[in-house]
Amino acid sequence: MKVIVVLLLVVLLATVWRLNSFSAVVARQQQTIAQQQQIAALTAAKTSRQEAFAMQEKCAAQAEKVFRDLGYKLNGSTNSVSDVLQSHFNPERNKCFMTIETMAPTLPSGTRS
């Protein structure tokens, strides 16, 4: 009878040890999965930012080309018309927006052009 009790106790201890080892393995696997998900999310965010930056550069180049094709000139002198260009890429809309401002100098009152 004592032999059976000792044998059952050994089996019970072996089972507990095995379950504990299995739990540790599962916990490490879950931690690894969480880390991989974090890395994937950070990589996606970095790629997204890089793509947005590349699109902003492309938008700026295209806006400047259209600006010049329309006959505008950047940095006009103070004695002539001054043209200002602004561009912006909106990643949510996947669109490039541009604004053109033209400013002419004001003549003092009583002066004729």
DRENTORBA-373493 format. One record per atom (N, C-alpha, C, O): residue number from 1; residue in three letters; atom name; x, y, z negated. Coordinates in Angstrom, 3 decimals. Each point is the difference from the previous one (the first is absolute). Example, Ala and Ser with C-alpha at 12.3 -4.5 7.8 and 13.67 -1.06 7.14 Angstrom:
<rs>
[1,"ALA","N",[13.190,-5.690,-7.800]]
[1,"ALA","CA",[-0.890,1.190,0.000]]
[1,"ALA","C",[0.900,1.200,0.000]]
[1,"ALA","O",[1.036,-0.019,-0.665]]
[2,"SER","N",[-1.386,1.069,1.385]]
[2,"SER","CA",[0.820,1.190,-0.060]]
[2,"SER","C",[-0.770,1.090,-0.730]]
[2,"SER","O",[0.509,1.108,-0.169]]
</rs>
This chain:
<rs>
[1,"MET","N",[0.818,-1.185,0.000]]
[1,"MET","CA",[-0.818,1.185,0.000]]
[1,"MET","C",[0.871,1.261,0.000]]
[1,"MET","O",[-0.279,0.957,0.722]]
[2,"LYS","N",[1.354,-0.971,-1.555]]
[2,"LYS","CA",[0.891,1.155,-0.047]]
[2,"LYS","C",[0.650,0.217,1.356]]
[2,"LYS","O",[0.218,1.141,0.407]]
[3,"VAL","N",[0.088,-2.207,0.284]]
[3,"VAL","CA",[0.633,0.111,1.305]]
[3,"VAL","C",[-0.946,0.694,0.977]]
[3,"VAL","O",[0.432,0.848,0.781]]
[4,"ILE","N",[-1.700,-1.197,-0.817]]
[4,"ILE","CA",[-0.986,0.611,0.893]]
[4,"ILE","C",[-0.150,1.478,-0.309]]
[4,"ILE","O",[-0.081,0.811,0.922]]
[5,"VAL","N",[0.042,-0.439,-2.190]]
[5,"VAL","CA",[-0.121,1.414,-0.395]]
[5,"VAL","C",[1.227,0.771,0.451]]
[5,"VAL","O",[-0.131,1.111,0.516]]
[6,"VAL","N",[1.313,-1.668,-0.696]]
[6,"VAL","CA",[1.235,0.665,0.421]]
[6,"VAL","C",[0.007,0.133,1.524]]
[6,"VAL","O",[0.362,1.047,0.536]]
[7,"LEU","N",[-0.759,-2.099,0.147]]
[7,"LEU","CA",[-0.059,0.030,1.456]]
[7,"LEU","C",[-0.989,1.057,0.490]]
[7,"LEU","O",[0.315,0.749,0.924]]
[8,"LEU","N",[-1.482,-0.676,-1.514]]
[8,"LEU","CA",[-0.990,1.019,0.349]]
[8,"LEU","C",[0.526,1.408,-0.296]]
[8,"LEU","O",[-0.232,0.933,0.769]]
[9,"LEU","N",[0.929,-0.795,-1.874]]
[9,"LEU","CA",[0.579,1.304,-0.353]]
[9,"LEU","C",[1.051,0.409,1.033]]
[9,"LEU","O",[0.059,1.168,0.386]]
[10,"VAL","N",[0.762,-2.101,0.061]]
[10,"VAL","CA",[1.019,0.289,1.011]]
[10,"VAL","C",[-0.674,0.392,1.322]]
[10,"VAL","O",[0.420,0.953,0.656]]
[11,"VAL","N",[-1.461,-1.687,-0.274]]
[11,"VAL","CA",[-0.733,0.315,1.225]]
[11,"VAL","C",[-0.634,1.388,-0.107]]
[11,"VAL","O",[0.034,0.782,0.950]]
[12,"LEU","N",[-0.609,-0.487,-2.114]]
[12,"LEU","CA",[-0.616,1.305,-0.222]]
[12,"LEU","C",[1.034,1.114,0.096]]
[12,"LEU","O",[-0.257,1.017,0.645]]
[13,"LEU","N",[1.410,-1.180,-1.264]]
[13,"LEU","CA",[1.057,1.010,0.053]]
[13,"LEU","C",[0.518,0.167,1.440]]
[13,"LEU","O",[0.259,1.120,0.440]]
[14,"ALA","N",[-0.112,-2.216,0.277]]
[14,"ALA","CA",[0.457,0.071,1.388]]
[14,"ALA","C",[-1.019,0.743,0.860]]
[14,"ALA","O",[0.367,0.788,0.872]]
[15,"THR","N",[-1.649,-1.046,-1.126]]
[15,"THR","CA",[-1.057,0.678,0.754]]
[15,"THR","C",[-0.002,1.500,-0.291]]
[15,"THR","O",[-0.126,0.813,0.916]]
[16,"VAL","N",[0.265,-0.452,-2.178]]
[16,"VAL","CA",[0.036,1.420,-0.387]]
[16,"VAL","C",[1.205,0.679,0.635]]
[16,"VAL","O",[-0.109,1.109,0.525]]
[17,"TRP","N",[1.251,-1.771,-0.573]]
[17,"TRP","CA",[1.209,0.580,0.592]]
[17,"TRP","C",[-0.187,0.181,1.501]]
[17,"TRP","O",[0.386,1.030,0.554]]
[18,"ARG","N",[-0.969,-2.016,0.103]]
[18,"ARG","CA",[-0.237,0.058,1.449]]
[18,"ARG","C",[-0.970,1.138,0.347]]
[18,"ARG","O",[0.231,0.736,0.960]]
[19,"LEU","N",[-1.308,-0.588,-1.730]]
[19,"LEU","CA",[-0.951,1.085,0.235]]
[19,"LEU","C",[0.651,1.365,-0.204]]
[19,"LEU","O",[-0.250,0.937,0.758]]
[20,"ASN","N",[1.078,-0.839,-1.776]]
[20,"ASN","CA",[0.698,1.257,-0.276]]
[20,"ASN","C",[0.939,0.342,1.158]]
[20,"ASN","O",[0.059,1.153,0.426]]
[21,"SER","N",[0.665,-2.130,0.079]]
[21,"SER","CA",[0.897,0.213,1.140]]
[21,"SER","C",[-0.794,0.409,1.231]]
[21,"SER","O",[0.411,0.896,0.737]]
[22,"PHE","N",[-1.536,-1.542,-0.512]]
[22,"PHE","CA",[-0.855,0.309,1.137]]
[22,"PHE","C",[-0.539,1.428,-0.102]]
[22,"PHE","O",[-0.058,0.718,0.998]]
[23,"SER","N",[-0.334,-0.311,-2.197]]
[23,"SER","CA",[-0.496,1.370,-0.212]]
[23,"SER","C",[1.075,1.031,0.302]]
[23,"SER","O",[-0.288,1.048,0.578]]
[24,"ALA","N",[1.529,-1.339,-0.965]]
[24,"ALA","CA",[1.103,0.921,0.268]]
[24,"ALA","C",[0.243,0.123,1.502]]
[24,"ALA","O",[0.259,1.093,0.504]]
[25,"VAL","N",[-0.342,-2.218,0.210]]
[25,"VAL","CA",[0.186,0.025,1.450]]
[25,"VAL","C",[-1.096,0.819,0.662]]
[25,"VAL","O",[0.276,0.808,0.887]]
[26,"VAL","N",[-1.513,-1.012,-1.309]]
[26,"VAL","CA",[-1.132,0.748,0.560]]
[26,"VAL","C",[0.167,1.494,-0.276]]
[26,"VAL","O",[-0.254,0.822,0.881]]
[27,"ALA","N",[0.678,-0.463,-2.095]]
[27,"ALA","CA",[0.202,1.412,-0.347]]
[27,"ALA","C",[1.083,0.622,0.871]]
[27,"ALA","O",[-0.151,1.135,0.453]]
[28,"ARG","N",[1.248,-1.863,-0.210]]
[28,"ARG","CA",[1.072,0.519,0.867]]
[28,"ARG","C",[-0.494,0.157,1.431]]
[28,"ARG","O",[0.341,0.974,0.673]]
[29,"GLN","N",[-1.140,-1.923,-0.204]]
[29,"GLN","CA",[-0.539,0.103,1.356]]
[29,"GLN","C",[-0.932,1.206,0.130]]
[29,"GLN","O",[0.039,0.712,1.004]]
[30,"GLN","N",[-0.863,-0.488,-2.004]]
[30,"GLN","CA",[-0.896,1.159,0.025]]
[30,"GLN","C",[0.789,1.297,-0.010]]
[30,"GLN","O",[-0.350,0.956,0.692]]
[31,"GLN","N",[1.420,-0.929,-1.484]]
[31,"GLN","CA",[0.844,1.189,-0.058]]
[31,"GLN","C",[0.673,0.233,1.357]]
[31,"GLN","O",[0.079,1.137,0.465]]
[32,"THR","N",[0.397,-2.194,0.159]]
[32,"THR","CA",[0.626,0.107,1.319]]
[32,"THR","C",[-0.997,0.497,1.037]]
[32,"THR","O",[0.336,0.848,0.827]]
[33,"ILE","N",[-1.545,-1.363,-0.865]]
[33,"ILE","CA",[-1.040,0.441,0.940]]
[33,"ILE","C",[-0.305,1.478,-0.201]]
[33,"ILE","O",[-0.143,0.746,0.969]]
[34,"ALA","N",[0.042,-0.321,-2.229]]
[34,"ALA","CA",[-0.269,1.410,-0.295]]
[34,"ALA","C",[1.136,0.882,0.516]]
[34,"ALA","O",[-0.249,1.073,0.551]]
[35,"GLN","N",[1.488,-1.517,-0.726]]
[35,"GLN","CA",[1.141,0.771,0.488]]
[35,"GLN","C",[-0.004,0.069,1.526]]
[35,"GLN","O",[0.287,1.050,0.576]]
[36,"GLN","N",[-0.611,-2.159,0.077]]
[36,"GLN","CA",[-0.060,0.000,1.458]]
[36,"GLN","C",[-1.099,0.937,0.506]]
[36,"GLN","O",[0.177,0.683,1.009]]
[37,"GLN","N",[-1.302,-0.653,-1.709]]
[37,"GLN","CA",[-1.083,0.910,0.389]]
[37,"GLN","C",[0.424,1.455,-0.173]]
[37,"GLN","O",[-0.324,0.851,0.827]]
[38,"GLN","N",[1.049,-0.574,-1.908]]
[38,"GLN","CA",[0.496,1.355,-0.232]]
[38,"GLN","C",[0.971,0.409,1.102]]
[38,"GLN","O",[-0.073,1.114,0.520]]
[39,"ILE","N",[0.977,-2.015,-0.169]]
[39,"ILE","CA",[0.974,0.282,1.056]]
[39,"ILE","C",[-0.715,0.243,1.323]]
[39,"ILE","O",[0.345,0.923,0.738]]
[40,"ALA","N",[-1.341,-1.753,-0.442]]
[40,"ALA","CA",[-0.758,0.171,1.242]]
[40,"ALA","C",[-0.717,1.349,0.025]]
[40,"ALA","O",[-0.016,0.679,1.027]]
[41,"ALA","N",[-0.574,-0.297,-2.151]]
[41,"ALA","CA",[-0.708,1.287,-0.067]]
[41,"ALA","C",[0.966,1.163,0.179]]
[41,"ALA","O",[-0.300,0.950,0.723]]
[42,"LEU","N",[1.461,-1.016,-1.377]]
[42,"LEU","CA",[0.987,1.072,0.133]]
[42,"LEU","C",[0.558,0.063,1.417]]
[42,"LEU","O",[0.219,1.089,0.531]]
[43,"THR","N",[0.011,-2.238,0.081]]
[43,"THR","CA",[0.491,-0.037,1.371]]
[43,"THR","C",[-1.026,0.593,0.955]]
[43,"THR","O",[0.346,0.755,0.908]]
[44,"ALA","N",[-1.620,-1.106,-1.124]]
[44,"ALA","CA",[-1.067,0.548,0.853]]
[44,"ALA","C",[-0.092,1.506,-0.161]]
[44,"ALA","O",[-0.168,0.722,0.983]]
[45,"ALA","N",[0.279,-0.240,-2.221]]
[45,"ALA","CA",[-0.066,1.445,-0.245]]
[45,"ALA","C",[1.179,0.709,0.663]]
[45,"ALA","O",[-0.167,1.068,0.589]]
[46,"LYS","N",[1.365,-1.664,-0.686]]
[46,"LYS","CA",[1.181,0.602,0.609]]
[46,"LYS","C",[-0.167,0.038,1.517]]
[46,"LYS","O",[0.278,1.017,0.635]]
[47,"THR","N",[-0.732,-2.128,-0.060]]
[47,"THR","CA",[-0.216,-0.058,1.444]]
[47,"THR","C",[-1.048,1.023,0.420]]
[47,"THR","O",[0.151,0.666,1.024]]
[48,"SER","N",[-1.203,-0.544,-1.811]]
[48,"SER","CA",[-1.063,0.958,0.304]]
[48,"SER","C",[0.546,1.428,-0.016]]
[48,"SER","O",[-0.316,0.798,0.883]]
[49,"ARG","N",[1.131,-0.479,-1.881]]
[49,"ARG","CA",[0.589,1.344,-0.071]]
[49,"ARG","C",[0.941,0.248,1.168]]
[49,"ARG","O",[0.024,1.093,0.564]]
[50,"GLN","N",[0.755,-2.116,-0.201]]
[50,"GLN","CA",[0.917,0.150,1.128]]
[50,"GLN","C",[-0.775,0.204,1.298]]
[50,"GLN","O",[0.381,0.823,0.832]]
[51,"GLU","N",[-1.463,-1.570,-0.661]]
[51,"GLU","CA",[-0.823,0.155,1.200]]
[51,"GLU","C",[-0.648,1.384,0.030]]
[51,"GLU","O",[-0.053,0.635,1.054]]
[52,"ALA","N",[-0.437,-0.168,-2.193]]
[52,"ALA","CA",[-0.626,1.327,-0.065]]
[52,"ALA","C",[1.027,1.082,0.325]]
[52,"ALA","O",[-0.307,0.963,0.703]]
[53,"PHE","N",[1.527,-1.126,-1.217]]
[53,"PHE","CA",[1.051,0.978,0.282]]
[53,"PHE","C",[0.347,-0.009,1.486]]
[53,"PHE","O",[0.179,1.057,0.606]]
[54,"ALA","N",[-0.084,-2.249,-0.022]]
[54,"ALA","CA",[0.296,-0.099,1.437]]
[54,"ALA","C",[-1.117,0.641,0.820]]
[54,"ALA","O",[0.264,0.683,0.990]]
[55,"MET","N",[-1.511,-0.906,-1.404]]
[55,"MET","CA",[-1.116,0.602,0.717]]
[55,"MET","C",[-0.007,1.516,-0.164]]
[55,"MET","O",[-0.356,0.711,0.940]]
[56,"GLN","N",[0.742,-0.196,-2.112]]
[56,"GLN","CA",[0.078,1.446,-0.214]]
[56,"GLN","C",[1.051,0.605,0.931]]
[56,"GLN","O",[-0.216,1.062,0.584]]
[57,"GLU","N",[1.368,-1.753,-0.450]]
[57,"GLU","CA",[1.033,0.490,0.906]]
[57,"GLU","C",[-0.495,-0.001,1.453]]
[57,"GLU","O",[0.234,0.951,0.747]]
[58,"LYS","N",[-0.913,-2.018,-0.366]]
[58,"LYS","CA",[-0.553,-0.103,1.357]]
[58,"LYS","C",[-1.041,1.097,0.227]]
[58,"LYS","O",[-0.048,0.609,1.068]]
[59,"CYS","N",[-0.776,-0.367,-2.070]]
[59,"CYS","CA",[-1.024,1.046,0.072]]
[59,"CYS","C",[0.657,1.371,0.193]]
[59,"CYS","O",[-0.430,0.786,0.844]]
[60,"ALA","N",[1.468,-0.507,-1.628]]
[60,"ALA","CA",[0.685,1.296,0.093]]
[60,"ALA","C",[0.611,0.190,1.388]]
[60,"ALA","O",[-0.089,1.083,0.578]]
[61,"ALA","N",[0.711,-2.141,-0.045]]
[61,"ALA","CA",[0.610,0.097,1.332]]
[61,"ALA","C",[-1.067,0.228,1.068]]
[61,"ALA","O",[0.178,0.830,0.892]]
[62,"GLN","N",[-1.279,-1.560,-0.982]]
[62,"GLN","CA",[-1.080,0.151,0.985]]
[62,"GLN","C",[-0.638,1.391,-0.107]]
[62,"GLN","O",[-0.304,0.625,1.016]]
[63,"ALA","N",[0.102,-0.144,-2.251]]
[63,"ALA","CA",[-0.591,1.326,-0.195]]
[63,"ALA","C",[0.907,1.086,0.590]]
[63,"ALA","O",[-0.481,0.947,0.622]]
[64,"GLU","N",[1.789,-1.092,-0.820]]
[64,"GLU","CA",[0.927,0.989,0.551]]
[64,"GLU","C",[-0.012,-0.042,1.531]]
[64,"GLU","O",[0.078,1.046,0.643]]
[65,"LYS","N",[-0.174,-2.231,-0.059]]
[65,"LYS","CA",[-0.070,-0.120,1.464]]
[65,"LYS","C",[-1.261,0.690,0.531]]
[65,"LYS","O",[0.071,0.757,0.968]]
[66,"VAL","N",[-1.208,-1.010,-1.587]]
[66,"VAL","CA",[-1.252,0.628,0.433]]
[66,"VAL","C",[0.102,1.516,-0.181]]
[66,"VAL","O",[-0.428,0.762,0.867]]
[67,"PHE","N",[0.991,-0.333,-1.984]]
[67,"PHE","CA",[0.192,1.416,-0.304]]
[67,"PHE","C",[0.776,0.681,1.121]]
[67,"PHE","O",[-0.404,1.054,0.493]]
[68,"ARG","N",[1.513,-1.656,-0.095]]
[68,"ARG","CA",[0.838,0.581,1.067]]
[68,"ARG","C",[-0.700,-0.107,1.364]]
[68,"ARG","O",[0.077,0.922,0.812]]
[69,"ASP","N",[-0.760,-2.052,-0.566]]
[69,"ASP","CA",[-0.716,-0.168,1.274]]
[69,"ASP","C",[-1.096,1.055,0.162]]
[69,"ASP","O",[-0.317,0.392,1.123]]
[70,"LEU","N",[-0.261,0.066,-2.227]]
[70,"LEU","CA",[-1.035,1.032,0.057]]
[70,"LEU","C",[0.591,1.397,0.151]]
[70,"LEU","O",[-0.740,0.976,0.125]]
[71,"GLY","N",[2.077,-0.872,-0.134]]
[71,"GLY","CA",[0.659,1.279,0.238]]
[71,"GLY","C",[0.360,0.764,-1.261]]
[71,"GLY","O",[0.446,1.144,0.090]]
[72,"TYR","N",[-0.621,-1.723,-1.236]]
[72,"TYR","CA",[0.366,0.671,-1.245]]
[72,"TYR","C",[1.497,-0.152,-0.239]]
[72,"TYR","O",[0.634,-0.937,0.485]]
[73,"LYS","N",[-0.082,1.891,-1.251]]
[73,"LYS","CA",[1.416,-0.052,-0.351]]
[73,"LYS","C",[0.136,0.153,-1.510]]
[73,"LYS","O",[-0.663,0.835,-0.616]]
[74,"LEU","N",[1.522,-1.643,0.039]]
[74,"LEU","CA",[0.243,0.085,-1.442]]
[74,"LEU","C",[0.884,1.203,-0.324]]
[74,"LEU","O",[0.823,0.415,0.815]]
[75,"ASN","N",[-1.002,0.133,-2.006]]
[75,"ASN","CA",[0.853,1.059,-0.547]]
[75,"ASN","C",[0.123,1.202,0.921]]
[75,"ASN","O",[1.103,0.369,0.403]]
[76,"GLY","N",[-2.225,0.237,-0.072]]
[76,"GLY","CA",[0.016,1.227,0.800]]
[76,"GLY","C",[0.661,1.123,-0.790]]
[76,"GLY","O",[0.016,-0.029,-1.230]]
[77,"SER","N",[0.528,1.013,1.932]]
[77,"SER","CA",[0.651,1.110,-0.695]]
[77,"SER","C",[-1.068,0.921,-0.592]]
[77,"SER","O",[-1.183,-0.143,0.310]]
[78,"THR","N",[1.586,1.064,-1.141]]
[78,"THR","CA",[-0.952,0.887,-0.669]]
[78,"THR","C",[-0.638,0.996,0.961]]
[78,"THR","O",[-1.039,0.579,-0.319]]
[79,"ASN","N",[1.647,-0.367,1.499]]
[79,"ASN","CA",[-0.545,0.959,0.956]]
[79,"ASN","C",[-0.989,-0.637,0.968]]
[79,"ASN","O",[-0.599,0.698,0.818]]
[80,"SER","N",[0.425,-1.980,-0.897]]
[80,"SER","CA",[-0.895,-0.672,0.937]]
[80,"SER","C",[-0.952,-0.905,-0.773]]
[80,"SER","O",[-0.077,0.042,-1.228]]
[81,"VAL","N",[-0.628,-0.842,1.973]]
[81,"VAL","CA",[-0.943,-0.937,-0.601]]
[81,"VAL","C",[0.774,-1.100,-0.707]]
[81,"VAL","O",[1.016,-0.474,0.508]]
[82,"SER","N",[-1.485,0.074,-1.662]]
[82,"SER","CA",[0.628,-1.088,-0.752]]
[82,"SER","C",[-0.969,-1.177,-0.049]]
[82,"SER","O",[-1.155,0.153,-0.399]]
[83,"ASP","N",[1.628,-1.320,0.804]]
[83,"ASP","CA",[-0.827,-1.202,0.002]]
[83,"ASP","C",[0.479,-0.948,-1.100]]
[83,"ASP","O",[1.200,-0.203,-0.189]]
[84,"VAL","N",[-2.155,-0.367,-0.525]]
[84,"VAL","CA",[0.319,-0.920,-1.097]]
[84,"VAL","C",[-0.718,-1.312,0.249]]
[84,"VAL","O",[-1.185,-0.020,0.335]]
[85,"LEU","N",[1.912,-1.074,-0.502]]
[85,"LEU","CA",[-0.557,-1.336,0.194]]
[85,"LEU","C",[0.062,-0.781,-1.309]]
[85,"LEU","O",[1.022,0.006,-0.687]]
[86,"GLN","N",[-2.106,-0.668,0.352]]
[86,"GLN","CA",[-0.026,-0.936,-1.127]]
[86,"GLN","C",[-0.633,-1.290,0.488]]
[86,"GLN","O",[-0.972,0.027,0.755]]
[87,"SER","N",[1.521,-1.161,-1.184]]
[87,"SER","CA",[-0.600,-1.286,0.362]]
[87,"SER","C",[-0.101,-0.857,-1.255]]
[87,"SER","O",[0.749,0.178,-0.960]]
[88,"HIS","N",[-1.689,-1.108,0.995]]
[88,"HIS","CA",[-0.215,-0.893,-1.144]]
[88,"HIS","C",[-0.582,-1.311,0.499]]
[88,"HIS","O",[-0.960,-0.007,0.771]]
[89,"PHE","N",[1.547,-1.115,-1.216]]
[89,"PHE","CA",[-0.543,-1.311,0.323]]
[89,"PHE","C",[-0.820,-0.478,-1.186]]
[89,"PHE","O",[0.500,-0.046,-1.124]]
[90,"ASN","N",[-1.766,-0.313,1.370]]
[90,"ASN","CA",[-0.885,-0.510,-1.043]]
[90,"ASN","C",[-0.054,-1.526,0.132]]
[90,"ASN","O",[-0.612,-0.518,0.934]]
[91,"PRO","N",[1.261,-0.215,-1.884]]
[91,"PRO","CA",[0.038,-1.459,0.128]]
[91,"PRO","C",[-1.362,-0.669,-0.165]]
[91,"PRO","O",[-0.241,-1.054,0.588]]
[92,"GLU","N",[-0.658,1.652,-1.381]]
[92,"GLU","CA",[-1.327,-0.603,-0.179]]
[92,"GLU","C",[-0.790,0.022,1.303]]
[92,"GLU","O",[-0.704,-0.955,0.328]]
[93,"ARG","N",[0.828,2.045,0.402]]
[93,"ARG","CA",[-0.719,0.132,1.274]]
[93,"ARG","C",[0.831,-0.458,1.189]]
[93,"ARG","O",[-0.516,-0.166,1.106]]
[94,"ASN","N",[1.818,-0.039,-1.346]]
[94,"ASN","CA",[0.940,-0.384,1.051]]
[94,"ASN","C",[-0.040,1.022,1.139]]
[94,"ASN","O",[-0.056,-0.350,1.178]]
[95,"LYS","N",[0.087,1.641,-1.579]]
[95,"LYS","CA",[-0.079,1.092,0.971]]
[95,"LYS","C",[1.057,1.058,-0.310]]
[95,"LYS","O",[0.422,0.190,-1.141]]
[96,"CYS","N",[-0.018,0.484,2.213]]
[96,"CYS","CA",[0.951,1.102,-0.106]]
[96,"CYS","C",[-0.764,1.312,0.190]]
[96,"CYS","O",[-0.746,0.158,0.967]]
[97,"PHE","N",[0.934,0.760,-1.880]]
[97,"PHE","CA",[-0.650,1.311,0.086]]
[97,"PHE","C",[1.076,1.060,0.170]]
[97,"PHE","O",[1.101,-0.116,-0.539]]
[98,"MET","N",[-1.440,1.153,1.299]]
[98,"MET","CA",[0.937,1.108,0.152]]
[98,"MET","C",[-0.752,1.327,-0.056]]
[98,"MET","O",[-1.158,0.099,0.405]]
[99,"THR","N",[1.841,0.907,-0.912]]
[99,"THR","CA",[-0.547,1.348,-0.088]]
[99,"THR","C",[0.994,0.941,0.678]]
[99,"THR","O",[1.208,-0.089,-0.225]]
[100,"ILE","N",[-1.727,0.986,1.051]]
[100,"ILE","CA",[0.835,1.000,0.655]]
[100,"ILE","C",[-0.503,1.368,-0.434]]
[100,"ILE","O",[-1.188,0.302,0.116]]
[101,"GLU","N",[2.100,0.520,-0.616]]
[101,"GLU","CA",[-0.334,1.375,-0.385]]
[101,"GLU","C",[0.814,0.942,0.873]]
[101,"GLU","O",[1.205,-0.180,0.174]]
[102,"THR","N",[-1.869,1.175,0.367]]
[102,"THR","CA",[0.670,1.018,0.798]]
[102,"THR","C",[-0.190,1.342,-0.691]]
[102,"THR","O",[-1.125,0.414,-0.282]]
[103,"MET","N",[2.224,0.252,0.017]]
[103,"MET","CA",[-0.062,1.288,-0.686]]
[103,"MET","C",[0.707,1.058,0.836]]
[103,"MET","O",[1.144,-0.179,0.418]]
[104,"ALA","N",[-1.843,1.280,-0.182]]
[104,"ALA","CA",[0.593,1.125,0.721]]
[104,"ALA","C",[0.292,1.091,-1.016]]
[104,"ALA","O",[-0.766,0.185,-0.946]]
[105,"PRO","N",[1.846,0.527,1.124]]
[105,"PRO","CA",[0.303,1.076,-0.950]]
[105,"PRO","C",[-1.047,1.104,0.106]]
[105,"PRO","O",[-0.517,0.271,1.084]]
[106,"THR","N",[0.213,0.352,-2.190]]
[106,"THR","CA",[-0.960,1.114,0.020]]
[106,"THR","C",[0.756,1.285,0.259]]
[106,"THR","O",[1.101,0.220,-0.504]]
[107,"LEU","N",[-1.736,0.626,1.313]]
[107,"LEU","CA",[0.612,1.302,0.309]]
[107,"LEU","C",[-0.485,1.029,-1.041]]
[107,"LEU","O",[-1.136,-0.073,-0.470]]
[108,"PRO","N",[1.986,1.003,0.127]]
[108,"PRO","CA",[-0.447,1.033,-0.938]]
[108,"PRO","C",[-1.189,0.763,0.585]]
[108,"PRO","O",[-0.110,0.148,1.217]]
[109,"SER","N",[-0.754,0.323,-2.068]]
[109,"SER","CA",[-1.197,0.707,0.494]]
[109,"SER","C",[0.417,1.251,0.769]]
[109,"SER","O",[0.946,0.695,-0.369]]
[110,"GLY","N",[-1.676,-0.435,1.438]]
[110,"GLY","CA",[0.306,1.153,0.833]]
[110,"GLY","C",[0.998,-0.306,1.091]]
[110,"GLY","O",[0.294,0.870,0.819]]
[111,"THR","N",[0.239,-2.082,-0.781]]
[111,"THR","CA",[0.960,-0.390,1.022]]
[111,"THR","C",[-0.720,-0.784,1.077]]
[111,"THR","O",[-0.927,-0.757,-0.288]]
[112,"ARG","N",[1.348,0.936,1.514]]
[112,"ARG","CA",[-0.620,-0.739,1.090]]
[112,"ARG","C",[1.002,-1.029,0.506]]
[112,"ARG","O",[1.211,0.221,-0.017]]
[113,"SER","N",[-1.738,-1.325,0.457]]
[113,"SER","CA",[0.901,-1.037,0.516]]
[113,"SER","C",[0.316,0.207,1.443]]
[113,"SER","O",[0.745,-0.784,0.588]]
</rs>
